[in-house]
């Protein structure tokens, strides 16, 4: 669950290469550095950052950005808990030849449990490393054709702005990267820090899409095809009125067999999984719209707003109003 803090965050590494978009490089730096300062203050460290946020390059040397700015870095490729791969503008084959260290580094870091994030063209690094084979991914819309041709084994989802699978996150562009960083800050530092960072740094970001739900991709990395079909069905019908007994029967299972298979495959009981889908959707609506709590409750599948509020607090340790207030500046 996203409200639970993961293992302690020690280092975020942001990859700097020639022809990187400096704005995407520094956006990641600013988000995580601010989170580190706020998290440090919460832990009683004063103005000392709680974790490192470092710009790294394959050879530890400065790079020249797309806009011809010399970007100094903090060091070379290293172990990290989160790795961010910003967008770039260059021939990707040329970059792979110029920087042969990157792909083995990404494979090694993922194997040791690091979270890897690609933004727009940065996603190409994850796919080239073979880490996205058989998994869902997205990228910036202009590169859909080139990406799908180059990486036919990756499940490119052109309808999503954010995807996640097995600690591999893809953001289609700048705004969706903002949502991803806030999600990861919440995952590693807690909801209060994430909401404070969003309030401090997002200003008036206007989305052309609903932020949607992330954090479920890892629960689809199993071999039970029927359960996977049911997961996809739940994502489309989570707000509907239905009984799990009927879902089980329609897929040729008894309710008991369904409950067992679902938990074995996903690690979650079906009801808890459904609740999380609804709560994650509600979080996006609370932070990204002015809809009333009652309306949001109804839109995610709960007729009783009081019940929804209690359930929301169980999952996030905040009421819906508190969650919204910490994301939105007072008028």
C-alpha positions as CSV (number, residue, x, y, z in Angstrom):
1,X,0.0,0.0,0.0
2,X,1.3,3.5,-0.9
3,X,0.6,4.9,2.6
4,X,3.2,2.4,4.1
5,X,6.7,3.6,4.1
6,X,9.2,1.3,2.3
7,X,12.7,0.6,3.4
8,X,14.7,3.7,4.3
9,X,15.6,5.9,1.3
10,X,19.3,6.6,1.2
11,X,20.1,7.8,-2.3
12,X,18.3,8.9,-5.5
13,X,20.5,9.0,-8.6
14,X,19.4,11.0,-11.7
15,X,21.1,10.1,-14.9
16,X,22.8,12.9,-16.8
17,X,23.9,12.3,-20.4
18,X,24.7,14.5,-23.4
19,X,21.6,15.9,-25.0
20,X,19.5,15.4,-21.9
21,X,16.6,17.9,-21.4
22,X,18.0,19.9,-18.5
23,X,14.5,20.7,-17.4
24,X,13.6,17.1,-16.8
25,X,16.9,16.5,-15.1
26,X,16.5,19.3,-12.7
27,X,12.8,18.7,-12.1
28,X,13.6,15.3,-10.6
29,X,16.4,16.9,-8.6
30,X,14.2,19.6,-7.2
31,X,11.4,17.2,-6.2
32,X,13.5,14.7,-4.4
33,X,15.8,17.3,-2.8
34,X,12.8,19.1,-1.4
35,X,11.4,15.8,-0.1
36,X,14.8,15.1,1.5
37,X,14.9,18.4,3.3
38,X,11.3,18.0,4.5
39,X,11.9,14.4,5.6
40,X,15.0,15.4,7.4
41,X,13.2,18.2,9.3
42,X,10.5,15.7,10.2
43,X,13.2,13.4,11.6
44,X,14.7,16.1,13.7
45,X,17.7,16.7,11.4
46,X,17.0,20.4,11.0
47,X,18.1,21.5,7.5
48,X,20.2,18.4,6.9
49,X,18.8,16.3,4.0
50,X,17.5,12.9,5.0
51,X,18.9,11.2,1.9
52,X,21.2,12.0,-1.1
53,X,19.8,13.3,-4.4
54,X,22.7,13.0,-6.9
55,X,23.2,13.8,-10.6
56,X,25.3,11.1,-12.1
57,X,26.8,10.5,-15.5
58,X,28.3,7.3,-17.0
59,X,31.9,8.6,-16.6
60,X,31.4,11.0,-13.7
61,X,32.1,14.0,-16.0
62,X,29.9,17.0,-16.8
63,X,27.5,16.6,-19.7
64,X,26.2,19.0,-22.4
65,X,22.4,19.3,-22.3
66,X,20.0,19.6,-25.3
67,X,20.0,23.3,-25.0
68,X,23.8,23.4,-24.9
69,X,24.2,24.0,-21.2
70,X,27.1,22.4,-19.4
71,X,25.6,20.4,-16.5
72,X,28.0,19.4,-13.7
73,X,27.3,16.1,-11.9
74,X,28.0,14.7,-8.5
75,X,29.7,11.5,-9.6
76,X,29.5,8.3,-11.7
77,X,27.1,5.4,-11.7
78,X,26.5,4.0,-8.3
79,X,24.2,2.0,-6.1
80,X,20.9,3.8,-5.5
81,X,17.4,3.2,-4.1
82,X,15.7,5.2,-6.9
83,X,17.1,5.9,-10.3
84,X,15.6,8.5,-12.6
85,X,16.1,8.4,-16.4
86,X,15.2,11.9,-17.7
87,X,14.1,12.7,-21.3
88,X,16.8,13.3,-23.9
89,X,16.9,14.4,-27.6
90,X,19.4,12.4,-29.6
91,X,19.8,9.2,-31.6
92,X,19.4,6.4,-29.2
93,X,21.7,4.0,-30.9
94,X,24.5,6.6,-30.7
95,X,23.8,7.1,-27.0
96,X,24.0,3.3,-26.4
97,X,27.3,3.2,-28.2
98,X,28.6,6.3,-26.3
99,X,27.5,5.0,-22.9
100,X,27.9,1.2,-22.7
101,X,28.0,1.4,-18.9
102,X,24.3,2.4,-18.6
103,X,22.5,-0.9,-19.5
104,X,24.5,-3.2,-17.2
105,X,24.2,-0.7,-14.4
106,X,20.4,-0.6,-14.8
107,X,20.1,-4.4,-14.8
108,X,22.4,-4.7,-11.8
109,X,20.5,-2.0,-9.8
110,X,17.1,-3.5,-10.6
111,X,18.3,-6.9,-9.5
112,X,19.3,-5.5,-6.2
113,X,15.9,-3.9,-5.7
114,X,16.2,-0.4,-6.9
115,X,13.2,1.5,-8.2
116,X,13.8,2.6,-11.8
117,X,11.9,5.5,-13.5
118,X,11.9,6.6,-17.1
119,X,10.4,9.8,-18.4
120,X,9.4,10.0,-22.1
121,X,12.5,8.9,-24.1
122,X,14.2,7.9,-20.8
123,X,11.9,4.8,-21.0
124,X,14.0,3.6,-23.9
125,X,16.9,2.8,-21.5
126,X,14.6,0.5,-19.5
127,X,13.4,-1.3,-22.6
128,X,16.9,-1.6,-24.1
129,X,18.1,-3.2,-20.9
130,X,15.4,-5.9,-21.4
131,X,13.8,-5.0,-18.1
132,X,10.4,-4.2,-19.6
133,X,10.0,-7.4,-21.7
134,X,6.5,-8.8,-21.1
135,X,5.6,-5.8,-19.0
136,X,3.4,-2.8,-19.4
137,X,5.1,0.5,-20.3
138,X,4.4,3.9,-21.8
139,X,6.4,6.8,-23.3
140,X,5.7,10.2,-25.0
141,X,3.1,9.9,-27.7
142,X,5.5,11.0,-30.5
143,X,7.7,8.0,-29.9
144,X,4.9,5.3,-29.8
145,X,5.7,3.9,-33.2
146,X,9.5,3.9,-32.8
147,X,9.2,2.3,-29.4
148,X,6.8,-0.4,-30.4
149,X,8.9,-1.3,-33.5
150,X,12.1,-1.4,-31.5
151,X,10.7,-3.2,-28.5
152,X,8.0,-5.6,-29.7
153,X,8.1,-7.7,-26.4
154,X,7.1,-4.7,-24.3
155,X,3.4,-4.1,-23.7
156,X,3.2,-0.5,-24.8
157,X,0.0,1.1,-23.4
158,X,-0.8,4.2,-25.5
159,X,-3.8,5.1,-23.3
160,X,-1.8,5.5,-20.0
161,X,0.4,8.4,-18.9
162,X,1.9,6.3,-16.1
163,X,2.7,2.6,-15.8
164,X,4.4,0.5,-13.1
165,X,5.6,-3.1,-13.0
166,X,8.1,-4.7,-10.8
167,X,9.7,-1.5,-9.5
168,X,9.9,-0.2,-13.1
169,X,7.9,3.1,-13.6
170,X,7.3,4.9,-16.9
171,X,6.0,8.4,-17.3
172,X,4.8,9.8,-20.6
173,X,5.9,13.3,-20.1
174,X,6.7,16.2,-17.7
175,X,3.3,16.4,-15.9
176,X,3.0,12.6,-15.4
177,X,6.6,12.6,-14.1
178,X,5.5,15.0,-11.4
179,X,2.7,12.6,-10.4
180,X,5.2,9.8,-10.3
181,X,7.7,11.6,-8.1
182,X,5.0,12.5,-5.7
183,X,3.8,8.9,-5.6
184,X,7.4,7.7,-4.9
185,X,7.9,10.3,-2.2
186,X,4.7,9.1,-0.5
187,X,5.9,5.5,-0.8
188,X,9.3,6.2,0.7
189,X,8.7,9.2,3.0
190,X,5.0,9.1,3.8
191,X,1.9,10.9,2.8
192,X,2.6,14.1,4.8
193,X,5.9,14.7,3.1
194,X,4.5,13.9,-0.3
195,X,1.6,16.3,0.2
196,X,3.9,19.0,1.5
197,X,6.1,18.7,-1.6
198,X,3.1,18.8,-3.9
199,X,1.9,21.9,-2.2
200,X,5.3,23.6,-2.3
201,X,6.3,22.8,-5.9
202,X,3.4,21.8,-8.1
203,X,1.8,25.3,-8.2
204,X,-1.0,25.1,-10.8
205,X,-0.1,22.1,-12.9
206,X,-3.0,21.5,-15.3
207,X,-3.4,17.9,-16.3
208,X,-5.1,16.8,-19.6
209,X,-5.6,13.4,-18.0
210,X,-6.7,11.8,-14.8
211,X,-3.7,10.8,-12.7
212,X,-5.0,7.3,-12.4
213,X,-3.8,4.5,-10.2
214,X,-0.2,3.3,-9.9
215,X,1.2,0.8,-7.5
216,X,-0.6,-2.3,-8.8
217,X,1.7,-3.3,-11.7
218,X,3.8,-5.6,-9.6
219,X,0.7,-7.5,-8.7
220,X,0.2,-8.5,-12.3
221,X,3.5,-10.3,-12.6
222,X,2.1,-13.8,-12.2
223,X,1.1,-16.6,-14.5
224,X,-2.6,-17.0,-13.6
225,X,-4.3,-15.8,-16.8
226,X,-7.8,-15.9,-15.5
227,X,-6.9,-13.8,-12.4
228,X,-5.1,-11.3,-14.7
229,X,-8.3,-11.0,-16.7
230,X,-10.3,-10.4,-13.6
231,X,-7.8,-7.7,-12.5
232,X,-8.2,-5.9,-15.8
233,X,-12.0,-6.2,-15.4
234,X,-11.8,-4.7,-11.9
235,X,-9.9,-1.7,-13.2
236,X,-12.7,-1.0,-15.7
237,X,-15.6,-1.8,-13.4
238,X,-14.3,-0.9,-9.9
239,X,-17.1,1.6,-9.3
240,X,-19.9,-0.8,-10.4
241,X,-22.2,-2.8,-8.1
242,X,-21.3,-6.5,-8.3
243,X,-20.7,-9.6,-6.2
244,X,-17.4,-11.5,-6.3
245,X,-19.5,-14.7,-6.3
246,X,-20.8,-13.6,-9.7
247,X,-17.4,-12.7,-11.0
248,X,-16.1,-16.1,-9.9
249,X,-18.9,-18.0,-11.5
250,X,-18.5,-16.1,-14.8
251,X,-14.9,-17.2,-14.9
252,X,-15.7,-20.8,-14.1
253,X,-14.7,-20.9,-10.4
254,X,-16.3,-21.4,-7.1
255,X,-16.0,-18.4,-4.8
256,X,-13.7,-20.3,-2.5
257,X,-11.4,-21.3,-5.4
258,X,-11.5,-17.7,-6.7
259,X,-10.5,-16.2,-3.3
260,X,-7.6,-18.6,-3.0
261,X,-6.3,-18.1,-6.5
262,X,-6.7,-14.3,-6.4
263,X,-4.7,-14.0,-3.1
264,X,-2.0,-16.5,-4.3
265,X,-1.5,-14.6,-7.6
266,X,-1.7,-11.0,-6.3
267,X,-0.9,-11.2,-2.6
268,X,-4.2,-9.4,-1.8
269,X,-7.6,-10.5,-0.9
270,X,-10.1,-9.5,-3.7
271,X,-12.0,-7.0,-1.5
272,X,-8.8,-5.3,-0.3
273,X,-7.6,-5.1,-3.9
274,X,-10.9,-3.5,-4.9
275,X,-10.8,-1.1,-2.0
276,X,-7.3,0.0,-3.0
277,X,-8.4,0.6,-6.6
278,X,-11.2,2.8,-5.3
279,X,-9.1,4.7,-2.8
280,X,-6.2,5.4,-5.3
281,X,-8.8,6.7,-7.8
282,X,-10.3,8.9,-5.0
283,X,-6.9,10.3,-4.1
284,X,-6.4,11.5,-7.7
285,X,-9.8,13.1,-7.7
286,X,-9.2,14.8,-4.4
287,X,-5.9,16.3,-5.4
288,X,-6.8,17.0,-9.0
289,X,-10.4,18.3,-8.9
290,X,-12.9,20.3,-6.9
291,X,-15.6,17.7,-6.7
292,X,-17.3,17.2,-3.4
293,X,-16.4,14.3,-1.1
294,X,-19.9,12.9,-1.6
295,X,-19.6,13.0,-5.4
296,X,-16.1,11.4,-5.3
297,X,-17.5,8.7,-3.0
298,X,-20.2,7.9,-5.5
299,X,-17.9,8.0,-8.5
300,X,-15.5,5.4,-6.9
301,X,-18.3,3.1,-5.9
302,X,-19.6,4.1,-2.5
303,X,-23.1,5.4,-1.9
304,X,-22.4,6.1,1.7
305,X,-19.9,9.0,2.0
306,X,-19.4,8.4,5.7
307,X,-18.4,4.8,5.0
308,X,-16.1,6.0,2.2
309,X,-14.5,8.5,4.6
310,X,-13.8,5.8,7.2
311,X,-12.3,3.5,4.7
312,X,-10.2,6.3,3.2
313,X,-8.8,7.0,6.6
314,X,-8.0,3.3,7.2
315,X,-5.9,3.3,4.0
316,X,-4.2,6.7,4.2
317,X,-4.4,7.7,7.9
318,X,-6.1,11.0,6.7
319,X,-9.7,12.0,6.1
320,X,-10.6,12.9,2.5
321,X,-10.7,16.6,3.5
322,X,-7.3,16.4,5.2
323,X,-5.8,14.7,2.1
324,X,-7.2,17.4,-0.2
325,X,-6.2,20.3,2.1
326,X,-2.6,19.2,2.2
327,X,-2.5,19.0,-1.6
328,X,-4.3,22.3,-2.4
329,X,-3.4,25.7,-1.2
330,X,-6.1,27.5,0.8
331,X,-8.0,29.9,-1.3
